Amino acid sequence: MAEINPVQAAELGVKTGDEVAVVSRRGRLVTRVQVTDRVPPGIMFMTYHYKEAPVNILTNAVFDPISKTAEYKVAAVRLEPAS
């Protein structure tokens, strides 16, 4: 499930439960949306903790040189209606 702002949902012409394609330069996946004001316009949120939702195919596999933490929490993506 991708959480998106009502402003962005209106721009895409989607509503809660509709499918969208989430596309980055590293990958693409299709998921349903949850329209919510918990995220600001231009930002989307997806959890990356479950194998059923392979969000990390969209992110960069680079690690921070000091903490050795993977860069899995931020990625530039584009949303498109899945149809």
PDB file with SEQRES, HELIX, SHEET and CRYST1 records, atoms N, CA, C and O in Angstrom:
SEQRES   1 A   83  MET ALA GLU ILE ASN PRO VAL GLN ALA ALA GLU LEU GLY          
SEQRES   2 A   83  VAL LYS THR GLY ASP GLU VAL ALA VAL VAL SER ARG ARG          
SEQRES   3 A   83  GLY ARG LEU VAL THR ARG VAL GLN VAL THR ASP ARG VAL          
SEQRES   4 A   83  PRO PRO GLY ILE MET PHE MET THR TYR HIS TYR LYS GLU          
SEQRES   5 A   83  ALA PRO VAL ASN ILE LEU THR ASN ALA VAL PHE ASP PRO          
SEQRES   6 A   83  ILE SER LYS THR ALA GLU TYR LYS VAL ALA ALA VAL ARG          
SEQRES   7 A   83  LEU GLU PRO ALA SER                                          
HELIX    1 AA1 PRO A    6  LEU A   12  1                                   7    
HELIX    2 AA2 VAL A   55  LEU A   58  5                                   4    
SHEET    1 AA1 5 MET A  44  PHE A  45  0                                        
SHEET    2 AA1 5 ALA A   2  ILE A   4 -1                                        
SHEET    3 AA1 5 ARG A  28  VAL A  35  1                                        
SHEET    4 AA1 5 GLU A  19  VAL A  23 -1                                        
SHEET    5 AA1 5 ARG A  78  PRO A  81 -1                                        
CRYST1    1.000    1.000    1.000  90.00  90.00  90.00 P 1           1          
ATOM      1  N   MET A   1       0.838  -1.178   0.000  1.00  0.00           N  
ATOM      2  CA  MET A   1       0.000   0.000   0.000  1.00  0.00           C  
ATOM      3  C   MET A   1       0.883   1.242   0.000  1.00  0.00           C  
ATOM      4  O   MET A   1       1.798   1.366   0.815  1.00  0.00           O  
ATOM      5  N   ALA A   2       0.607   2.140  -0.902  1.00  0.00           N  
ATOM      6  CA  ALA A   2       1.320   3.420  -0.957  1.00  0.00           C  
ATOM      7  C   ALA A   2       0.396   4.496  -0.399  1.00  0.00           C  
ATOM      8  O   ALA A   2      -0.744   4.630  -0.844  1.00  0.00           O  
ATOM      9  N   GLU A   3       0.877   5.250   0.559  1.00  0.00           N  
ATOM     10  CA  GLU A   3       0.112   6.364   1.101  1.00  0.00           C  
ATOM     11  C   GLU A   3       0.465   7.616   0.315  1.00  0.00           C  
ATOM     12  O   GLU A   3       1.638   7.964   0.177  1.00  0.00           O  
ATOM     13  N   ILE A   4      -0.561   8.294  -0.200  1.00  0.00           N  
ATOM     14  CA  ILE A   4      -0.345   9.537  -0.942  1.00  0.00           C  
ATOM     15  C   ILE A   4      -1.338  10.589  -0.451  1.00  0.00           C  
ATOM     16  O   ILE A   4      -2.391  10.265   0.096  1.00  0.00           O  
ATOM     17  N   ASN A   5      -0.981  11.838  -0.658  1.00  0.00           N  
ATOM     18  CA  ASN A   5      -1.778  12.979  -0.242  1.00  0.00           C  
ATOM     19  C   ASN A   5      -2.983  13.156  -1.171  1.00  0.00           C  
ATOM     20  O   ASN A   5      -2.899  12.807  -2.349  1.00  0.00           O  
ATOM     21  N   PRO A   6      -4.096  13.687  -0.670  1.00  0.00           N  
ATOM     22  CA  PRO A   6      -5.268  13.927  -1.514  1.00  0.00           C  
ATOM     23  C   PRO A   6      -4.979  14.814  -2.732  1.00  0.00           C  
ATOM     24  O   PRO A   6      -5.579  14.622  -3.790  1.00  0.00           O  
ATOM     25  N   VAL A   7      -4.073  15.775  -2.591  1.00  0.00           N  
ATOM     26  CA  VAL A   7      -3.718  16.637  -3.724  1.00  0.00           C  
ATOM     27  C   VAL A   7      -3.095  15.799  -4.838  1.00  0.00           C  
ATOM     28  O   VAL A   7      -3.470  15.926  -6.004  1.00  0.00           O  
ATOM     29  N   GLN A   8      -2.149  14.949  -4.475  1.00  0.00           N  
ATOM     30  CA  GLN A   8      -1.491  14.101  -5.459  1.00  0.00           C  
ATOM     31  C   GLN A   8      -2.471  13.082  -6.048  1.00  0.00           C  
ATOM     32  O   GLN A   8      -2.423  12.795  -7.244  1.00  0.00           O  
ATOM     33  N   ALA A   9      -3.358  12.537  -5.214  1.00  0.00           N  
ATOM     34  CA  ALA A   9      -4.361  11.585  -5.700  1.00  0.00           C  
ATOM     35  C   ALA A   9      -5.250  12.239  -6.750  1.00  0.00           C  
ATOM     36  O   ALA A   9      -5.563  11.632  -7.774  1.00  0.00           O  
ATOM     37  N   ALA A  10      -5.657  13.486  -6.491  1.00  0.00           N  
ATOM     38  CA  ALA A  10      -6.496  14.206  -7.451  1.00  0.00           C  
ATOM     39  C   ALA A  10      -5.748  14.436  -8.761  1.00  0.00           C  
ATOM     40  O   ALA A  10      -6.324  14.289  -9.839  1.00  0.00           O  
ATOM     41  N   GLU A  11      -4.470  14.794  -8.674  1.00  0.00           N  
ATOM     42  CA  GLU A  11      -3.665  15.004  -9.880  1.00  0.00           C  
ATOM     43  C   GLU A  11      -3.538  13.728 -10.710  1.00  0.00           C  
ATOM     44  O   GLU A  11      -3.528  13.774 -11.940  1.00  0.00           O  
ATOM     45  N   LEU A  12      -3.440  12.585 -10.020  1.00  0.00           N  
ATOM     46  CA  LEU A  12      -3.319  11.295 -10.709  1.00  0.00           C  
ATOM     47  C   LEU A  12      -4.672  10.719 -11.121  1.00  0.00           C  
ATOM     48  O   LEU A  12      -4.738   9.817 -11.956  1.00  0.00           O  
ATOM     49  N   GLY A  13      -5.746  11.241 -10.535  1.00  0.00           N  
ATOM     50  CA  GLY A  13      -7.070  10.714 -10.820  1.00  0.00           C  
ATOM     51  C   GLY A  13      -7.323   9.360 -10.173  1.00  0.00           C  
ATOM     52  O   GLY A  13      -8.014   8.511 -10.737  1.00  0.00           O  
ATOM     53  N   VAL A  14      -6.749   9.161  -8.963  1.00  0.00           N  
ATOM     54  CA  VAL A  14      -6.928   7.893  -8.254  1.00  0.00           C  
ATOM     55  C   VAL A  14      -7.570   8.136  -6.899  1.00  0.00           C  
ATOM     56  O   VAL A  14      -7.555   9.248  -6.371  1.00  0.00           O  
ATOM     57  N   LYS A  15      -8.139   7.061  -6.347  1.00  0.00           N  
ATOM     58  CA  LYS A  15      -8.746   7.122  -5.008  1.00  0.00           C  
ATOM     59  C   LYS A  15      -8.268   5.918  -4.216  1.00  0.00           C  
ATOM     60  O   LYS A  15      -7.661   5.005  -4.776  1.00  0.00           O  
ATOM     61  N   THR A  16      -8.535   5.912  -2.923  1.00  0.00           N  
ATOM     62  CA  THR A  16      -8.133   4.801  -2.069  1.00  0.00           C  
ATOM     63  C   THR A  16      -8.593   3.478  -2.677  1.00  0.00           C  
ATOM     64  O   THR A  16      -9.751   3.319  -3.062  1.00  0.00           O  
ATOM     65  N   GLY A  17      -7.659   2.541  -2.753  1.00  0.00           N  
ATOM     66  CA  GLY A  17      -7.946   1.221  -3.306  1.00  0.00           C  
ATOM     67  C   GLY A  17      -7.542   1.057  -4.753  1.00  0.00           C  
ATOM     68  O   GLY A  17      -7.397  -0.069  -5.229  1.00  0.00           O  
ATOM     69  N   ASP A  18      -7.356   2.168  -5.473  1.00  0.00           N  
ATOM     70  CA  ASP A  18      -6.907   2.075  -6.867  1.00  0.00           C  
ATOM     71  C   ASP A  18      -5.449   1.629  -6.929  1.00  0.00           C  
ATOM     72  O   ASP A  18      -4.687   1.830  -5.983  1.00  0.00           O  
ATOM     73  N   GLU A  19      -5.075   1.027  -8.046  1.00  0.00           N  
ATOM     74  CA  GLU A  19      -3.689   0.619  -8.229  1.00  0.00           C  
ATOM     75  C   GLU A  19      -2.902   1.698  -8.959  1.00  0.00           C  
ATOM     76  O   GLU A  19      -3.414   2.360  -9.863  1.00  0.00           O  
ATOM     77  N   VAL A  20      -1.654   1.861  -8.552  1.00  0.00           N  
ATOM     78  CA  VAL A  20      -0.715   2.749  -9.224  1.00  0.00           C  
ATOM     79  C   VAL A  20       0.581   1.992  -9.459  1.00  0.00           C  
ATOM     80  O   VAL A  20       0.895   1.030  -8.759  1.00  0.00           O  
ATOM     81  N   ALA A  21       1.320   2.442 -10.452  1.00  0.00           N  
ATOM     82  CA  ALA A  21       2.675   1.946 -10.655  1.00  0.00           C  
ATOM     83  C   ALA A  21       3.606   2.928  -9.974  1.00  0.00           C  
ATOM     84  O   ALA A  21       3.494   4.139 -10.166  1.00  0.00           O  
ATOM     85  N   VAL A  22       4.522   2.407  -9.181  1.00  0.00           N  
ATOM     86  CA  VAL A  22       5.552   3.219  -8.529  1.00  0.00           C  
ATOM     87  C   VAL A  22       6.839   2.913  -9.283  1.00  0.00           C  
ATOM     88  O   VAL A  22       7.294   1.769  -9.312  1.00  0.00           O  
ATOM     89  N   VAL A  23       7.423   3.941  -9.892  1.00  0.00           N  
ATOM     90  CA  VAL A  23       8.550   3.742 -10.794  1.00  0.00           C  
ATOM     91  C   VAL A  23       9.747   4.569 -10.334  1.00  0.00           C  
ATOM     92  O   VAL A  23       9.625   5.763 -10.063  1.00  0.00           O  
ATOM     93  N   SER A  24      10.897   3.920 -10.252  1.00  0.00           N  
ATOM     94  CA  SER A  24      12.156   4.636 -10.028  1.00  0.00           C  
ATOM     95  C   SER A  24      13.096   4.250 -11.160  1.00  0.00           C  
ATOM     96  O   SER A  24      12.734   3.443 -12.016  1.00  0.00           O  
ATOM     97  N   ARG A  25      14.273   4.805 -11.174  1.00  0.00           N  
ATOM     98  CA  ARG A  25      15.222   4.419 -12.221  1.00  0.00           C  
ATOM     99  C   ARG A  25      15.792   3.024 -11.985  1.00  0.00           C  
ATOM    100  O   ARG A  25      16.525   2.504 -12.826  1.00  0.00           O  
ATOM    101  N   ARG A  26      15.464   2.421 -10.858  1.00  0.00           N  
ATOM    102  CA  ARG A  26      15.964   1.082 -10.522  1.00  0.00           C  
ATOM    103  C   ARG A  26      14.926  -0.019 -10.643  1.00  0.00           C  
ATOM    104  O   ARG A  26      15.277  -1.199 -10.673  1.00  0.00           O  
ATOM    105  N   GLY A  27      13.638   0.351 -10.713  1.00  0.00           N  
ATOM    106  CA  GLY A  27      12.613  -0.674 -10.779  1.00  0.00           C  
ATOM    107  C   GLY A  27      11.215  -0.106 -10.847  1.00  0.00           C  
ATOM    108  O   GLY A  27      11.010   1.108 -10.874  1.00  0.00           O  
ATOM    109  N   ARG A  28      10.250  -1.024 -10.873  1.00  0.00           N  
ATOM    110  CA  ARG A  28       8.836  -0.658 -10.986  1.00  0.00           C  
ATOM    111  C   ARG A  28       8.029  -1.701 -10.224  1.00  0.00           C  
ATOM    112  O   ARG A  28       8.330  -2.894 -10.280  1.00  0.00           O  
ATOM    113  N   LEU A  29       7.007  -1.244  -9.514  1.00  0.00           N  
ATOM    114  CA  LEU A  29       6.070  -2.173  -8.895  1.00  0.00           C  
ATOM    115  C   LEU A  29       4.684  -1.565  -8.928  1.00  0.00           C  
ATOM    116  O   LEU A  29       4.521  -0.352  -9.066  1.00  0.00           O  
ATOM    117  N   VAL A  30       3.688  -2.427  -8.798  1.00  0.00           N  
ATOM    118  CA  VAL A  30       2.295  -1.989  -8.787  1.00  0.00           C  
ATOM    119  C   VAL A  30       1.729  -2.260  -7.399  1.00  0.00           C  
ATOM    120  O   VAL A  30       1.911  -3.341  -6.839  1.00  0.00           O  
ATOM    121  N   THR A  31       1.043  -1.263  -6.856  1.00  0.00           N  
ATOM    122  CA  THR A  31       0.450  -1.387  -5.523  1.00  0.00           C  
ATOM    123  C   THR A  31      -0.830  -0.560  -5.462  1.00  0.00           C  
ATOM    124  O   THR A  31      -1.097   0.261  -6.338  1.00  0.00           O  
ATOM    125  N   ARG A  32      -1.598  -0.786  -4.435  1.00  0.00           N  
ATOM    126  CA  ARG A  32      -2.804   0.017  -4.200  1.00  0.00           C  
ATOM    127  C   ARG A  32      -2.435   1.278  -3.418  1.00  0.00           C  
ATOM    128  O   ARG A  32      -1.401   1.326  -2.753  1.00  0.00           O  
ATOM    129  N   VAL A  33      -3.290   2.293  -3.507  1.00  0.00           N  
ATOM    130  CA  VAL A  33      -3.038   3.533  -2.772  1.00  0.00           C  
ATOM    131  C   VAL A  33      -4.012   3.710  -1.621  1.00  0.00           C  
ATOM    132  O   VAL A  33      -5.151   3.245  -1.649  1.00  0.00           O  
ATOM    133  N   GLN A  34      -3.517   4.397  -0.617  1.00  0.00           N  
ATOM    134  CA  GLN A  34      -4.329   4.871   0.504  1.00  0.00           C  
ATOM    135  C   GLN A  34      -4.202   6.387   0.486  1.00  0.00           C  
ATOM    136  O   GLN A  34      -3.108   6.917   0.680  1.00  0.00           O  
ATOM    137  N   VAL A  35      -5.289   7.082   0.259  1.00  0.00           N  
ATOM    138  CA  VAL A  35      -5.259   8.542   0.226  1.00  0.00           C  
ATOM    139  C   VAL A  35      -5.381   9.034   1.664  1.00  0.00           C  
ATOM    140  O   VAL A  35      -6.319   8.681   2.380  1.00  0.00           O  
ATOM    141  N   THR A  36      -4.414   9.859   2.075  1.00  0.00           N  
ATOM    142  CA  THR A  36      -4.354  10.328   3.460  1.00  0.00           C  
ATOM    143  C   THR A  36      -3.629  11.666   3.526  1.00  0.00           C  
ATOM    144  O   THR A  36      -2.793  11.977   2.678  1.00  0.00           O  
ATOM    145  N   ASP A  37      -3.961  12.445   4.540  1.00  0.00           N  
ATOM    146  CA  ASP A  37      -3.235  13.703   4.732  1.00  0.00           C  
ATOM    147  C   ASP A  37      -2.041  13.524   5.668  1.00  0.00           C  
ATOM    148  O   ASP A  37      -1.433  14.508   6.089  1.00  0.00           O  
ATOM    149  N   ARG A  38      -1.698  12.264   6.001  1.00  0.00           N  
ATOM    150  CA  ARG A  38      -0.513  11.999   6.842  1.00  0.00           C  
ATOM    151  C   ARG A  38       0.791  12.284   6.104  1.00  0.00           C  
ATOM    152  O   ARG A  38       1.832  12.479   6.732  1.00  0.00           O  
ATOM    153  N   VAL A  39       0.738  12.308   4.785  1.00  0.00           N  
ATOM    154  CA  VAL A  39       1.940  12.635   4.006  1.00  0.00           C  
ATOM    155  C   VAL A  39       1.686  13.927   3.240  1.00  0.00           C  
ATOM    156  O   VAL A  39       0.565  14.161   2.788  1.00  0.00           O  
ATOM    157  N   PRO A  40       2.695  14.762   3.087  1.00  0.00           N  
ATOM    158  CA  PRO A  40       2.507  16.017   2.363  1.00  0.00           C  
ATOM    159  C   PRO A  40       2.438  15.778   0.848  1.00  0.00           C  
ATOM    160  O   PRO A  40       2.887  14.738   0.366  1.00  0.00           O  
ATOM    161  N   PRO A  41       1.879  16.732   0.101  1.00  0.00           N  
ATOM    162  CA  PRO A  41       1.869  16.605  -1.356  1.00  0.00           C  
ATOM    163  C   PRO A  41       3.291  16.423  -1.890  1.00  0.00           C  
ATOM    164  O   PRO A  41       4.235  17.052  -1.412  1.00  0.00           O  
ATOM    165  N   GLY A  42       3.422  15.558  -2.881  1.00  0.00           N  
ATOM    166  CA  GLY A  42       4.729  15.313  -3.489  1.00  0.00           C  
ATOM    167  C   GLY A  42       5.545  14.244  -2.790  1.00  0.00           C  
ATOM    168  O   GLY A  42       6.632  13.895  -3.248  1.00  0.00           O  
ATOM    169  N   ILE A  43       5.036  13.725  -1.693  1.00  0.00           N  
ATOM    170  CA  ILE A  43       5.704  12.663  -0.932  1.00  0.00           C  
ATOM    171  C   ILE A  43       4.782  11.458  -0.913  1.00  0.00           C  
ATOM    172  O   ILE A  43       3.564  11.615  -0.831  1.00  0.00           O  
ATOM    173  N   MET A  44       5.344  10.252  -0.986  1.00  0.00           N  
ATOM    174  CA  MET A  44       4.547   9.049  -0.782  1.00  0.00           C  
ATOM    175  C   MET A  44       5.265   8.171   0.215  1.00  0.00           C  
ATOM    176  O   MET A  44       6.481   8.266   0.375  1.00  0.00           O  
ATOM    177  N   PHE A  45       4.503   7.303   0.896  1.00  0.00           N  
ATOM    178  CA  PHE A  45       5.085   6.416   1.893  1.00  0.00           C  
ATOM    179  C   PHE A  45       4.698   4.981   1.588  1.00  0.00           C  
ATOM    180  O   PHE A  45       3.541   4.683   1.293  1.00  0.00           O  
ATOM    181  N   MET A  46       5.678   4.103   1.664  1.00  0.00           N  
ATOM    182  CA  MET A  46       5.435   2.661   1.599  1.00  0.00           C  
ATOM    183  C   MET A  46       6.331   1.997   2.628  1.00  0.00           C  
ATOM    184  O   MET A  46       7.474   2.414   2.817  1.00  0.00           O  
ATOM    185  N   THR A  47       5.828   0.976   3.290  1.00  0.00           N  
ATOM    186  CA  THR A  47       6.658   0.221   4.213  1.00  0.00           C  
ATOM    187  C   THR A  47       7.595  -0.681   3.417  1.00  0.00           C  
ATOM    188  O   THR A  47       7.248  -1.133   2.326  1.00  0.00           O  
ATOM    189  N   TYR A  48       8.754  -0.938   3.949  1.00  0.00           N  
ATOM    190  CA  TYR A  48       9.737  -1.772   3.247  1.00  0.00           C  
ATOM    191  C   TYR A  48      10.114  -3.007   4.054  1.00  0.00           C  
ATOM    192  O   TYR A  48      11.160  -3.608   3.811  1.00  0.00           O  
ATOM    193  N   HIS A  49       9.288  -3.386   4.995  1.00  0.00           N  
ATOM    194  CA  HIS A  49       9.627  -4.466   5.911  1.00  0.00           C  
ATOM    195  C   HIS A  49       9.139  -5.847   5.500  1.00  0.00           C  
ATOM    196  O   HIS A  49       9.463  -6.823   6.177  1.00  0.00           O  
ATOM    197  N   TYR A  50       8.385  -5.968   4.438  1.00  0.00           N  
ATOM    198  CA  TYR A  50       7.772  -7.247   4.115  1.00  0.00           C  
ATOM    199  C   TYR A  50       8.146  -7.716   2.715  1.00  0.00           C  
ATOM    200  O   TYR A  50       8.165  -6.913   1.783  1.00  0.00           O  
ATOM    201  N   LYS A  51       8.447  -9.017   2.551  1.00  0.00           N  
ATOM    202  CA  LYS A  51       8.827  -9.544   1.245  1.00  0.00           C  
ATOM    203  C   LYS A  51       7.673  -9.483   0.251  1.00  0.00           C  
ATOM    204  O   LYS A  51       7.902  -9.452  -0.958  1.00  0.00           O  
ATOM    205  N   GLU A  52       6.426  -9.465   0.749  1.00  0.00           N  
ATOM    206  CA  GLU A  52       5.273  -9.365  -0.136  1.00  0.00           C  
ATOM    207  C   GLU A  52       5.194  -7.999  -0.819  1.00  0.00           C  
ATOM    208  O   GLU A  52       4.505  -7.854  -1.829  1.00  0.00           O  
ATOM    209  N   ALA A  53       5.880  -7.015  -0.287  1.00  0.00           N  
ATOM    210  CA  ALA A  53       5.917  -5.667  -0.854  1.00  0.00           C  
ATOM    211  C   ALA A  53       7.368  -5.298  -1.118  1.00  0.00           C  
ATOM    212  O   ALA A  53       8.000  -4.644  -0.289  1.00  0.00           O  
ATOM    213  N   PRO A  54       7.900  -5.705  -2.253  1.00  0.00           N  
ATOM    214  CA  PRO A  54       9.338  -5.543  -2.514  1.00  0.00           C  
ATOM    215  C   PRO A  54       9.750  -4.110  -2.853  1.00  0.00           C  
ATOM    216  O   PRO A  54      10.281  -3.849  -3.932  1.00  0.00           O  
ATOM    217  N   VAL A  55       9.506  -3.201  -1.940  1.00  0.00           N  
ATOM    218  CA  VAL A  55       9.781  -1.783  -2.162  1.00  0.00           C  
ATOM    219  C   VAL A  55      11.267  -1.528  -2.428  1.00  0.00           C  
ATOM    220  O   VAL A  55      11.615  -0.593  -3.150  1.00  0.00           O  
ATOM    221  N   ASN A  56      12.127  -2.337  -1.860  1.00  0.00           N  
ATOM    222  CA  ASN A  56      13.557  -2.085  -2.013  1.00  0.00           C  
ATOM    223  C   ASN A  56      14.062  -2.268  -3.436  1.00  0.00           C  
ATOM    224  O   ASN A  56      15.197  -1.895  -3.729  1.00  0.00           O  
ATOM    225  N   ILE A  57      13.251  -2.834  -4.332  1.00  0.00           N  
ATOM    226  CA  ILE A  57      13.674  -2.879  -5.736  1.00  0.00           C  
ATOM    227  C   ILE A  57      13.714  -1.478  -6.331  1.00  0.00           C  
ATOM    228  O   ILE A  57      14.307  -1.263  -7.389  1.00  0.00           O  
ATOM    229  N   LEU A  58      13.081  -0.521  -5.648  1.00  0.00           N  
ATOM    230  CA  LEU A  58      13.047   0.860  -6.124  1.00  0.00           C  
ATOM    231  C   LEU A  58      14.188   1.704  -5.577  1.00  0.00           C  
ATOM    232  O   LEU A  58      14.442   2.799  -6.078  1.00  0.00           O  
ATOM    233  N   THR A  59      14.879   1.206  -4.555  1.00  0.00           N  
ATOM    234  CA  THR A  59      15.865   2.012  -3.854  1.00  0.00           C  
ATOM    235  C   THR A  59      17.285   1.677  -4.272  1.00  0.00           C  
ATOM    236  O   THR A  59      17.517   0.774  -5.076  1.00  0.00           O  
ATOM    237  N   ASN A  60      18.217   2.410  -3.720  1.00  0.00           N  
ATOM    238  CA  ASN A  60      19.632   2.266  -4.021  1.00  0.00           C  
ATOM    239  C   ASN A  60      20.271   1.298  -3.027  1.00  0.00           C  
ATOM    240  O   ASN A  60      19.998   1.381  -1.829  1.00  0.00           O  
ATOM    241  N   ALA A  61      21.105   0.396  -3.496  1.00  0.00           N  
ATOM    242  CA  ALA A  61      21.748  -0.595  -2.627  1.00  0.00           C  
ATOM    243  C   ALA A  61      23.061  -0.087  -2.019  1.00  0.00           C  
ATOM    244  O   ALA A  61      23.913  -0.891  -1.642  1.00  0.00           O  
ATOM    245  N   VAL A  62      23.230   1.210  -1.922  1.00  0.00           N  
ATOM    246  CA  VAL A  62      24.442   1.815  -1.375  1.00  0.00           C  
ATOM    247  C   VAL A  62      24.349   1.860   0.150  1.00  0.00           C  
ATOM    248  O   VAL A  62      23.260   2.008   0.703  1.00  0.00           O  
ATOM    249  N   PHE A  63      25.488   1.732   0.826  1.00  0.00           N  
ATOM    250  CA  PHE A  63      25.542   1.808   2.284  1.00  0.00           C  
ATOM    251  C   PHE A  63      26.275   3.061   2.723  1.00  0.00           C  
ATOM    252  O   PHE A  63      27.208   3.506   2.054  1.00  0.00           O  
ATOM    253  N   ASP A  64      25.857   3.633   3.846  1.00  0.00           N  
ATOM    254  CA  ASP A  64      26.554   4.755   4.444  1.00  0.00           C  
ATOM    255  C   ASP A  64      27.937   4.272   4.873  1.00  0.00           C  
ATOM    256  O   ASP A  64      28.044   3.233   5.525  1.00  0.00           O  
ATOM    257  N   PRO A  65      28.999   5.001   4.523  1.00  0.00           N  
ATOM    258  CA  PRO A  65      30.347   4.522   4.824  1.00  0.00           C  
ATOM    259  C   PRO A  65      30.682   4.472   6.317  1.00  0.00           C  
ATOM    260  O   PRO A  65      31.583   3.736   6.718  1.00  0.00           O  
ATOM    261  N   ILE A  66      29.980   5.232   7.132  1.00  0.00           N  
ATOM    262  CA  ILE A  66      30.274   5.252   8.563  1.00  0.00           C  
ATOM    263  C   ILE A  66      29.374   4.280   9.331  1.00  0.00           C  
ATOM    264  O   ILE A  66      29.870   3.437  10.079  1.00  0.00           O  
ATOM    265  N   SER A  67      28.071   4.391   9.154  1.00  0.00           N  
ATOM    266  CA  SER A  67      27.149   3.554   9.925  1.00  0.00           C  
ATOM    267  C   SER A  67      26.886   2.195   9.288  1.00  0.00           C  
ATOM    268  O   SER A  67      26.385   1.281   9.944  1.00  0.00           O  
ATOM    269  N   LYS A  68      27.228   2.065   8.000  1.00  0.00           N  
ATOM    270  CA  LYS A  68      26.965   0.836   7.224  1.00  0.00           C  
ATOM    271  C   LYS A  68      25.470   0.571   7.078  1.00  0.00           C  
ATOM    272  O   LYS A  68      25.059  -0.564   6.835  1.00  0.00           O  
ATOM    273  N   THR A  69      24.663   1.611   7.225  1.00  0.00           N  
ATOM    274  CA  THR A  69      23.225   1.504   7.066  1.00  0.00           C  
ATOM    275  C   THR A  69      22.866   1.623   5.589  1.00  0.00           C  
ATOM    276  O   THR A  69      23.381   2.487   4.879  1.00  0.00           O  
ATOM    277  N   ALA A  70      21.979   0.747   5.142  1.00  0.00           N  
ATOM    278  CA  ALA A  70      21.548   0.788   3.743  1.00  0.00           C  
ATOM    279  C   ALA A  70      20.695   2.018   3.473  1.00  0.00           C  
ATOM    280  O   ALA A  70      19.982   2.499   4.354  1.00  0.00           O  
ATOM    281  N   GLU A  71      20.774   2.513   2.270  1.00  0.00           N  
ATOM    282  CA  GLU A  71      20.010   3.695   1.857  1.00  0.00           C  
ATOM    283  C   GLU A  71      18.647   3.251   1.332  1.00  0.00           C  
ATOM    284  O   GLU A  71      18.333   3.446   0.158  1.00  0.00           O  
ATOM    285  N   TYR A  72      17.842   2.655   2.206  1.00  0.00           N  
ATOM    286  CA  TYR A  72      16.556   2.105   1.802  1.00  0.00           C  
ATOM    287  C   TYR A  72      15.370   2.994   2.133  1.00  0.00           C  
ATOM    288  O   TYR A  72      14.234   2.623   1.838  1.00  0.00           O  
ATOM    289  N   LYS A  73      15.594   4.143   2.729  1.00  0.00           N  
ATOM    290  CA  LYS A  73      14.468   4.917   3.216  1.00  0.00           C  
ATOM    291  C   LYS A  73      14.060   6.083   2.334  1.00  0.00           C  
ATOM    292  O   LYS A  73      13.012   6.686   2.566  1.00  0.00           O  
ATOM    293  N   VAL A  74      14.859   6.416   1.329  1.00  0.00           N  
ATOM    294  CA  VAL A  74      14.531   7.548   0.472  1.00  0.00           C  
ATOM    295  C   VAL A  74      14.863   7.191  -0.972  1.00  0.00           C  
ATOM    296  O   VAL A  74      15.940   6.668  -1.256  1.00  0.00           O  
ATOM    297  N   ALA A  75      13.942   7.473  -1.874  1.00  0.00           N  
ATOM    298  CA  ALA A  75      14.190   7.260  -3.300  1.00  0.00           C  
ATOM    299  C   ALA A  75      13.260   8.171  -4.091  1.00  0.00           C  
ATOM    300  O   ALA A  75      12.111   8.391  -3.708  1.00  0.00           O  
ATOM    301  N   ALA A  76      13.765   8.688  -5.181  1.00  0.00           N  
ATOM    302  CA  ALA A  76      12.920   9.471  -6.079  1.00  0.00           C  
ATOM    303  C   ALA A  76      12.096   8.496  -6.908  1.00  0.00           C  
ATOM    304  O   ALA A  76      12.639   7.583  -7.529  1.00  0.00           O  
ATOM    305  N   VAL A  77      10.777   8.697  -6.915  1.00  0.00           N  
ATOM    306  CA  VAL A  77       9.884   7.836  -7.679  1.00  0.00           C  
ATOM    307  C   VAL A  77       8.860   8.671  -8.427  1.00  0.00           C  
ATOM    308  O   VAL A  77       8.641   9.847  -8.133  1.00  0.00           O  
ATOM    309  N   ARG A  78       8.250   8.032  -9.389  1.00  0.00           N  
ATOM    310  CA  ARG A  78       7.152   8.631 -10.146  1.00  0.00           C  
ATOM    311  C   ARG A  78       5.949   7.709  -9.975  1.00  0.00           C  
ATOM    312  O   ARG A  78       6.098   6.488 -10.031  1.00  0.00           O  
ATOM    313  N   LEU A  79       4.770   8.268  -9.768  1.00  0.00           N  
ATOM    314  CA  LEU A  79       3.547   7.477  -9.663  1.00  0.00           C  
ATOM    315  C   LEU A  79       2.751   7.622 -10.934  1.00  0.00           C  
ATOM    316  O   LEU A  79       2.627   8.717 -11.483  1.00  0.00           O  
ATOM    317  N   GLU A  80       2.205   6.497 -11.407  1.00  0.00           N  
ATOM    318  CA  GLU A  80       1.368   6.484 -12.596  1.00  0.00           C  
ATOM    319  C   GLU A  80       0.153   5.606 -12.336  1.00  0.00           C  
ATOM    320  O   GLU A  80       0.270   4.613 -11.618  1.00  0.00           O  
ATOM    321  N   PRO A  81      -1.009   5.933 -12.893  1.00  0.00           N  
ATOM    322  CA  PRO A  81      -2.117   4.983 -12.796  1.00  0.00           C  
ATOM    323  C   PRO A  81      -1.667   3.652 -13.402  1.00  0.00           C  
ATOM    324  O   PRO A  81      -0.984   3.644 -14.426  1.00  0.00           O  
ATOM    325  N   ALA A  82      -2.037   2.543 -12.793  1.00  0.00           N  
ATOM    326  CA  ALA A  82      -1.533   1.241 -13.216  1.00  0.00           C  
ATOM    327  C   ALA A  82      -2.178   0.740 -14.503  1.00  0.00           C  
ATOM    328  O   ALA A  82      -1.668  -0.200 -15.113  1.00  0.00           O  
ATOM    329  N   SER A  83      -3.253   1.323 -14.920  1.00  0.00           N  
ATOM    330  CA  SER A  83      -3.950   0.823 -16.118  1.00  0.00           C  
ATOM    331  C   SER A  83      -3.273   1.107 -17.397  1.00  0.00           C  
ATOM    332  O   SER A  83      -3.773   0.731 -18.457  1.00  0.00           O  
TER     333      SER A  83                                                      
END                                                                             
